[in-house]
Amino acid sequence: MMDKSKINLVIDALMFFCMMAMTGIGLLVKFVLLPGKDTWAVYGRKVELFLFGMDRHQWGTIHMIIAFVFLGLAVLHIILHWKMILSLYPRLIGSMAARRIIAVIIVIAGLFFVVFPFVLKPEVQELEGKGRHYRESIDIKNK
């Protein structure tokens, strides 16, 4: 079996690759696989963009899966470093009351970021017609 330092190195390397993959896929979805509204400006018409047979939504799913893997690795990383965290925390923050307050804030903030997507309600806006192309064709017919 591997010793703890080798396991830590493997976990850290995997976390690094997950972070780089999430960054790369995020940039891909933002700047290469443009949403429909932005394809009008670049291509002069509405087109669907694919890379390796997958559209931006499928790449978004891969992005999320990698994020879950990263989260699992981060939890494992914290578990493996728990003794070190417990020994450093009191040295960094001398007051027991301050340590407790900071710990509660960290836990509440973490839970907030995990839970808030499930409690927010999106803003719903009705589309006029079926899109810009549809509206333009209706305008031409009505003239």
HELIX and SHEET records of a PDB file:
HELIX    1   1 LYS A    4  LEU A   27  1                                  24    
HELIX    2   2 LEU A   28  VAL A   32  3                                   5    
HELIX    3   3 GLY A   36  TYR A   43  1                                   8    
HELIX    4   4 ARG A   56  LEU A   80  1                                  25    
HELIX    5   5 TRP A   82  LEU A   92  1                                  11    
HELIX    6   6 MET A   96  VAL A  119  1                                  24    
HELIX    7   7 ARG A  132  ASN A  142  1                                  11    
END                                                                             
